[in-house]
Amino acid sequence: MTHQTHYQAQLAQSSVNPSLLCGHCNSILSPSKIFRNPGDRDFDGSCAVIGLCSADDCGSVNCCDDALSRVDNPSRIVDLAS
């Protein structure tokens, strides 16, 4: 079994619209690749929101909980994504 490394997504600074960045390569995480992790998914850990990086050479799994906790309305990002 392979162990997949999880990164912590970062909140983009000085952005008009809240955007999340990949904790590995700093690419913007696409809203279409951010989703709730209800516990029955194949992602370890206690992340409520997961973001998958779609950069060509990255593909990292990001936990978005910490970054979303610093947004005024985090459900706005997740609702657009989910």
Secondary structure as GFF3:
##gff-version 3
##sequence-region A 1 82
A	DSSP	beta_strand	6	8	.	.	.	ID=ss1
A	DSSP	beta_strand	10	11	.	.	.	ID=ss2
A	DSSP	beta_strand	20	21	.	.	.	ID=ss3
A	DSSP	three_ten_helix	31	33	.	.	.	ID=ss4
A	DSSP	beta_strand	34	36	.	.	.	ID=ss5
A	DSSP	beta_strand	49	52	.	.	.	ID=ss6
A	DSSP	beta_strand	61	63	.	.	.	ID=ss7
A	DSSP	alpha_helix	65	68	.	.	.	ID=ss8
A	DSSP	alpha_helix	74	81	.	.	.	ID=ss9
###
